[in-house]
Amino acid sequence: MSRAKQRSLIRPLLTSHGFKEKVFTSDKTPSNNDVVGTGKPTAGEGYSLICPISVLGTSSAYPDSLMGEQLSLPFNVHYIDHSLCLAPNGRWSELDYVLNKDHLVNEFLADFKRWSKLERFARKLYFDAFNMVLANLLPAHYSGSQLLLSRSSGKHKGSNPVGIDNRTISLVTDYLADRGLIDLHIGRRNDTDKNASWCIPLMPLIAILDKHDATFRLHNKTQFAVVRDADKHAIPMYTNRTKALRLNKLSEPVRQHYETWINHTATLDGLYLLPWLRRLFNRNMDLGGRFYGHYQNIPSADRKRIRIDGEATVELDYKALHIALLYSLEGLQVFGDAYFIEGHKEKRPAIKSMCLRLVNSDDLTSFEANITRSGNPKVKKEFERYKQKREQYEYLKSVGLKANEPTKPMSLKKGFIENIPEDANGGDYLRLILDRHKPIAHHFGTKNIGLRLQNMDSELMALILDKLQGVPCLPVHDSIRCRVSDMDKVKQAMIDAFKELFGQGIPVTNDSK
């Protein structure tokens, strides 16, 4: 299915839910001292899917107080099971999102206190819970996605700096559903699977939030840099003062990034994008450390349509970055095209695919076997079939339709490299690459090579972001998307940062060519 066809199918889905395109307007920066960053358009001429208030009447229909008959609506809860609804385009709530309007949260809280009839009312707990749930419902509305919730015992999933528990979230969402402000779907266990509960904001809630000019931002306790264990679970903040200070310093580029984006917007096809980042390290602060954001999941071809402040963008990319980094460790610079081997011009696509995988492989024997397996005609056909199923699955998810994730064939579970010629011999190709890059050949296949290189490119990106303070840009690991008008400035910052850290020059290309 063509992308044009896909977009023609998606648009009616959005408009049928009451969304419409609306130009961003200037907005003053919220004054809440407890938060950093911003989540609502504040400047520029981009577009977002914002609900029109006019369909609900004039602003006079929404009094400043939330009390009264207006909120006395039917209990809006639906029980679901795995066979009925999977919330395929859902997203887990991030409990470090907060509103900029404390008075609005307090109005909700006062009504909730009467509604709940709790004998012991922990005001601070429920204030935080309301603040965070409401803040999460705004980006859910912007993106037309469901907000996933857990009603099991324990702490709620996602970023949760103040430790909100699931019972509290359940009470808050039950209240919002009872007042007709959200559509709440509660998952239940069945014979085959367990489904997460989810909700969507309804028009009355969006109208109230819009009337009060509510925006969502990040809590002051948000962790901008996180160290994860081998199972990718966040390790608690370090109690060792030296380590804690180091992690805080590694977080600083992310903090600066948020500050830059306070007065800028990023959009894709009229949909507002969160430009926020988090830095993730693996096992310790010397491995990994890359900057991750939601927008990085957008395919590179689609990222070309991203606009910043309504302006067209371009993506600047280092050429063969990890190969160049390994050469820099030897005090050398890559000569020529890193993926070109004399006498094997036709093999360049395969060589490039292999090199990209090789710099993340710490076992050359397995890597060699992977090349051979990837050239097996039978395996190649299995990959193409799986790829098609995967693309269909991702598309159905993107438009909010039920989809069953395809099972990866056993032949692909150990890895598959695209562009490998049929019946390729892994040993022959590996020798070609090692011979092409003799000065750095001893680095290939070493322990944690991929994570060590990621740490190097993350330090490079940190320096670039420091040089670009005030310039809104979207890092994508070894590339940066920016406004066309900022292209020369960003390109120079990338070249200067690499020279400063590694003492070598490096080509920087862009996707507009």
C-alpha positions in Angstrom: 0.0 0.0 0.0 1.4 3.4 -1.0 2.0 6.1 1.7 -0.4 8.4 -0.1 -3.1 5.7 0.3 -2.2 5.1 3.9 -2.5 8.9 4.7 -5.9 9.0 2.9 -7.1 6.3 5.3 -5.6 7.8 8.4 -7.0 11.3 8.0 -10.7 10.3 8.2 -10.0 8.4 11.4 -8.6 11.5 13.0 -11.3 13.9 11.8 -14.0 11.4 12.9 -12.9 11.8 16.5 -13.4 15.6 16.5 -9.9 16.6 15.7 -9.0 19.5 13.4 -5.9 21.3 12.3 -5.2 24.5 14.1 -2.3 26.9 13.8 -0.1 27.2 16.8 -0.1 30.6 18.5 2.3 32.4 20.7 2.0 31.5 24.4 3.7 32.7 27.5 5.9 30.3 29.4 4.2 28.7 32.4 5.4 29.9 35.7 5.2 26.7 37.7 8.5 26.4 39.6 8.2 22.7 40.0 8.6 21.7 36.4 10.9 22.0 33.4 10.4 21.7 29.7 7.2 22.2 27.7 4.6 20.1 26.0 2.2 22.5 24.3 2.9 24.5 21.2 4.2 27.9 22.1 5.5 29.6 18.9 5.8 29.2 15.2 3.4 28.3 12.4 3.2 24.5 12.7 0.0 22.6 13.0 -1.5 20.3 15.5 -4.6 18.1 15.9 -6.4 20.3 18.4 -10.1 19.8 19.3 -12.3 22.8 18.3 -14.1 24.3 21.3 -16.9 25.5 19.1 -18.5 22.1 18.8 -19.3 22.3 22.5 -20.6 25.8 22.7 -19.1 29.1 23.8 -16.7 29.4 26.7 -19.5 30.6 28.9 -20.8 27.0 28.9 -17.7 26.1 31.0 -17.6 28.0 34.4 -14.4 28.5 36.2 -15.6 26.1 38.9 -15.8 22.5 38.0 -18.7 22.0 40.4 -22.3 21.7 39.3 -24.7 19.7 37.2 -22.5 20.0 34.1 -20.3 17.1 35.3 -23.1 14.9 36.5 -22.8 12.5 33.5 -23.3 8.7 33.2 -20.5 6.4 34.4 -18.4 5.9 31.2 -16.6 2.6 31.8 -16.3 -0.5 29.5 -14.9 -3.9 30.4 -12.8 -5.4 27.7 -11.0 -8.7 27.0 -8.2 -9.6 24.7 -10.5 -10.7 21.9 -12.3 -7.4 21.8 -9.8 -4.6 22.0 -6.0 -4.4 22.1 -5.5 -0.7 22.2 -3.0 -1.1 19.4 -1.9 2.6 19.3 -1.8 3.0 23.0 1.0 4.5 25.0 1.9 4.1 28.7 1.4 7.1 30.9 4.5 9.0 31.9 4.1 10.0 35.5 6.6 12.8 35.3 4.2 14.8 33.1 2.5 17.6 35.1 0.1 20.5 34.2 1.1 24.1 34.6 -2.3 25.0 36.2 -2.2 24.2 39.9 -5.6 26.0 40.5 -7.3 23.8 37.9 -5.9 20.6 39.5 -7.2 21.9 42.9 -10.7 22.4 41.5 -10.7 18.8 40.2 -9.3 17.7 43.6 -12.1 19.4 45.6 -14.8 17.7 43.5 -13.0 14.4 43.7 -12.8 14.6 47.5 -16.6 14.9 47.7 -17.1 12.2 45.0 -14.7 9.6 46.7 -16.0 10.0 50.3 -12.6 8.8 51.5 -12.3 8.8 55.2 -8.6 9.5 55.0 -7.8 11.9 52.2 -4.1 12.2 51.3 -4.3 15.5 49.5 -0.7 15.6 48.3 -1.0 12.1 46.9 -4.1 12.8 44.9 -3.0 16.2 43.8 0.1 14.6 42.2 -2.0 11.8 40.7 -4.6 14.2 39.1 -1.8 16.5 37.9 0.0 13.6 36.1 -3.1 11.9 34.7 -4.5 15.1 33.3 -1.1 16.0 31.8 -0.9 12.6 30.1 -4.4 13.0 28.6 -3.2 16.1 26.7 -0.5 14.3 24.5 -2.9 11.4 24.2 -5.4 13.8 22.6 -2.8 15.5 20.4 -1.6 12.1 19.1 -5.1 10.5 18.8 -3.8 7.5 21.0 -5.1 5.6 24.0 -3.5 6.1 27.4 -2.6 2.7 28.8 -3.2 2.1 32.5 -2.4 -0.7 35.0 -5.0 -1.5 37.7 -2.9 -4.2 39.3 -1.2 -3.8 42.7 2.1 -2.0 42.9 3.6 1.2 41.4 2.4 2.4 38.1 4.4 1.7 34.9 6.5 4.4 33.2 8.4 7.3 34.6 7.1 7.8 38.1 9.3 10.1 40.1 7.0 10.4 43.1 5.9 6.8 43.2 2.2 6.9 42.4 0.6 3.6 42.9 -2.0 1.9 40.6 -4.8 2.0 43.1 -4.5 5.8 43.2 -4.5 6.1 39.4 -7.5 3.8 39.3 -9.5 6.0 41.6 -8.6 9.1 39.7 -9.6 7.6 36.3 -12.8 6.1 37.8 -13.7 9.6 38.9 -13.0 11.1 35.5 -15.0 8.4 33.8 -17.9 8.9 36.2 -17.9 12.7 35.4 -18.0 11.9 31.6 -14.6 13.4 31.0 -12.8 10.2 29.8 -13.8 7.0 28.1 -12.4 4.2 30.3 -11.8 0.6 29.2 -10.9 -1.8 31.9 -9.0 -4.9 30.8 -9.7 -8.3 32.4 -7.8 -11.6 32.5 -9.1 -14.3 30.3 -8.0 -17.8 29.1 -5.4 -16.6 26.7 -4.0 -13.2 27.7 -4.3 -10.2 29.9 -5.1 -6.8 28.4 -4.0 -3.4 29.8 -6.7 -1.0 30.7 -6.8 2.2 28.7 -8.7 5.5 28.4 -9.1 8.4 26.0 -10.0 12.0 26.9 -13.5 13.2 25.8 -14.5 16.6 24.4 -15.7 18.1 27.7 -12.3 17.5 29.4 -10.4 18.9 26.4 -12.6 21.9 26.4 -11.9 22.5 30.1 -8.2 22.1 29.6 -8.2 24.4 26.6 -10.3 27.0 28.3 -7.7 27.2 31.1 -4.8 27.2 28.6 -3.4 24.1 30.2 0.0 22.8 29.1 2.0 19.8 30.2 5.6 19.9 31.3 8.1 17.7 33.1 8.3 17.2 36.8 11.4 18.6 38.5 12.2 15.1 39.7 12.4 13.7 36.2 15.5 11.7 35.5 17.1 13.0 32.4 19.8 10.3 32.4 19.1 6.7 33.4 21.4 3.8 33.9 19.7 0.4 33.1 20.6 -3.1 34.1 21.1 -6.0 31.7 17.3 -6.5 31.6 16.8 -2.8 30.7 15.3 -2.0 34.1 16.3 1.4 35.5 18.8 1.2 38.3 17.8 3.4 41.3 19.6 6.8 41.6 23.1 6.4 43.0 23.6 7.0 46.7 27.3 7.4 46.2 27.7 11.2 46.0 30.5 11.1 43.4 28.5 8.8 41.0 25.3 10.9 41.6 27.1 14.1 40.7 28.6 12.5 37.6 25.1 11.2 36.4 23.7 14.7 37.0 26.4 16.2 34.9 25.7 13.7 32.1 22.1 14.8 32.3 22.9 18.5 31.6 22.7 18.3 27.8 19.2 17.0 28.1 18.2 19.8 30.5 19.6 22.4 28.0 17.7 20.6 25.2 14.4 21.1 27.1 15.1 24.7 27.8 15.7 25.3 24.1 12.4 23.8 23.1 10.3 25.9 25.5 9.6 28.4 22.7 9.6 26.1 19.7 7.4 23.4 18.1 7.9 20.3 16.0 5.1 18.8 13.9 4.6 16.0 11.3 1.6 16.2 9.0 -0.2 18.5 11.4 0.5 16.3 14.5 2.5 17.8 17.3 5.7 15.8 18.2 7.3 15.7 21.6 10.9 16.8 21.2 11.9 15.5 24.6 14.9 13.3 25.2 16.2 11.0 27.8 19.8 9.7 28.0 20.1 5.9 28.6 23.2 4.1 29.8 23.7 0.4 29.9 25.0 -1.2 33.2 27.3 1.7 34.0 28.0 5.3 32.9 30.7 4.2 30.5 28.5 2.1 28.2 25.8 3.5 26.0 24.5 6.9 26.9 22.6 7.8 23.7 19.8 10.3 23.6 16.4 8.7 23.0 13.1 10.4 22.1 9.6 9.3 20.9 10.1 11.0 17.5 13.1 8.7 16.7 10.7 5.9 16.0 9.4 7.7 12.9 10.9 6.1 9.8 13.6 8.2 8.2 11.6 8.7 5.0 8.7 10.2 7.0 11.0 12.3 9.2 11.7 14.4 6.1 8.2 15.9 6.5 8.8 17.1 10.0 8.5 20.9 10.4 10.1 23.0 13.2 8.2 26.2 13.9 6.4 25.6 10.6 9.6 25.5 8.7 10.9 22.7 6.5 13.7 20.6 8.0 16.8 18.8 6.8 18.7 15.9 8.5 22.5 16.1 8.8 24.4 12.9 9.2 28.0 11.9 9.9 29.4 9.6 7.2 30.4 6.2 8.5 30.6 7.5 12.1 31.5 4.4 14.0 34.2 3.5 11.5 35.5 7.0 11.8 35.5 6.8 15.6 37.6 3.6 15.6 40.1 5.3 13.3 40.2 8.2 15.6 41.3 5.9 18.5 44.3 5.1 16.4 45.0 8.8 15.7 43.9 8.3 12.0 41.3 9.5 9.6 39.2 7.3 7.3 40.5 7.5 3.8 37.9 7.4 1.0 34.5 5.8 1.2 34.6 3.5 4.2 32.2 1.0 2.5 34.1 0.8 -0.9 36.6 -1.9 -1.5 38.7 -1.8 -4.6 37.7 -4.3 -7.2 34.3 -5.0 -5.4 32.3 -1.9 -6.4 29.1 -3.9 -6.9 29.4 -5.2 -3.3 29.2 -1.8 -1.6 25.6 -2.1 -0.4 26.4 -5.5 1.1 29.7 -4.2 2.7 27.9 -1.2 4.2 25.2 -3.5 5.7 27.9 -5.8 7.1 30.0 -2.9 8.6 27.0 -1.4 10.3 26.4 -4.8 12.0 30.1 -5.5 12.6 30.7 -2.5 14.8 28.0 -3.9 17.1 29.3 -7.5 17.2 31.6 -8.8 19.9 31.9 -12.3 18.3 33.4 -12.5 14.9 32.7 -16.2 14.6 28.9 -15.6 15.0 29.1 -12.6 12.7 30.7 -14.7 10.0 28.0 -17.3 10.3 25.3 -14.6 10.2 26.6 -13.4 6.8 26.5 -16.9 5.4 23.0 -17.5 6.8 21.8 -14.1 5.4 22.9 -15.2 1.9 21.0 -18.5 2.0 18.2 -18.2 -0.6 15.7 -20.0 1.6 16.4 -17.6 4.5 16.2 -14.6 2.3 12.7 -15.6 1.1 11.7 -16.1 4.7 13.0 -12.7 5.6 11.0 -11.0 2.8 7.8 -12.7 3.9 8.4 -11.8 7.5 9.2 -8.2 6.5 6.0 -7.8 4.6 4.0 -9.2 7.5 5.8 -6.8 9.8 5.2 -3.8 7.7 1.5 -4.6 7.5 1.4 -5.1 11.3 3.1 -1.8 11.9 0.6 0.0 9.6 -2.4 -1.5 11.2 -1.1 -0.4 14.6 -0.4 3.1 13.4 -4.1 3.6 12.4 -5.5 2.1 15.6 -6.6 -1.3 14.1 -6.3 -4.7 15.7 -3.2 -6.5 14.6 -1.4 -9.7 15.5 2.3 -9.3 15.7 4.0 -11.8 13.3 6.2 -14.5 14.7 9.8 -14.2 13.7 11.1 -17.5 12.0 13.7 -19.4 13.8 16.2 -18.8 10.9 16.0 -15.1 11.6 16.2 -15.1 15.4 20.0 -15.2 15.4 20.1 -12.1 13.1 19.7 -11.3 9.5 21.7 -8.8 7.4 20.0 -7.2 4.4 21.6 -6.8 1.0 23.7 -9.9 1.3 24.1 -11.7 -2.1 22.8 -15.2 -2.5 25.1 -18.0 -1.4 27.6 -15.4 0.1 30.5 -16.9 2.0 30.8 -15.1 5.4 34.5 -15.8 5.8 35.3 -14.3 2.4 33.4 -11.1 3.1 34.8 -10.8 6.6 38.4 -11.0 5.3 37.6 -8.3 2.7 36.4 -5.9 5.4 39.3 -6.7 7.8 41.8 -6.1 5.0 40.1 -2.9 3.9 40.3 -1.6 7.5 43.6 -3.1 8.7 44.4 -0.1 11.1 41.3 -0.8 13.2 40.7 -4.5 12.5 41.8 -5.4 16.1 38.8 -3.5 17.5 36.2 -5.6 15.7 34.7 -8.4 17.8 35.9 -7.0 21.1 33.8 -7.0 24.3 31.1 -4.4 24.4 32.3 -2.7 21.2 28.9 -1.5 20.2 28.1 0.0 23.6 31.6 1.6 23.8 31.1 3.2 20.4 27.6 4.4 21.4 29.2 6.1 24.5 31.6 7.9 22.2 28.9 9.1 19.8 26.7 10.1 22.8 29.5 12.3 24.1 29.8 13.7 20.6 26.1 14.5 20.5 26.3 16.1 24.0 29.0 18.5 22.8 27.0 19.3 19.7 23.9 20.1 21.7 26.0 22.3 24.0 27.2 24.3 20.9 23.7 24.6 19.6 22.0 26.0 22.7 19.0 28.0 21.6 18.8 26.2 18.2 15.8 23.8 18.1 16.9 20.4 16.7 16.0 16.8 16.9 19.0 14.4 17.5 18.7 10.9 16.0 21.8 9.2 17.4 24.4 10.1 14.8 22.3 12.6 12.9 20.4 15.8 13.6 17.2 17.1 12.1 17.0 20.9 12.1 15.4 23.8 10.2 16.7 24.5 6.8 17.7 28.0 7.9 19.9 26.5 10.7 21.6 23.9 8.4 24.9 25.7 8.0 25.1 26.4 11.8 24.3 22.8 12.7 26.7 21.3 10.2 29.6 23.4 11.4 28.8 22.5 15.0 28.9 18.8 14.1 32.3 19.2 12.3 33.8 21.3 15.1 32.6 18.9 17.9 34.2 15.8 16.2 37.4 17.7 15.6 37.5 18.9 19.3 36.8 15.5 20.7 38.7 13.2 18.4 41.2 15.4 16.6 40.1 14.4 13.1 37.9 15.8 10.3 34.8 14.0 9.1 32.3 14.5 6.2 28.7 15.6 7.1 26.0 15.0 4.6 22.3 15.9 4.4 19.1 14.1 3.2 18.1 16.9 0.9 20.6 15.9 -1.7 
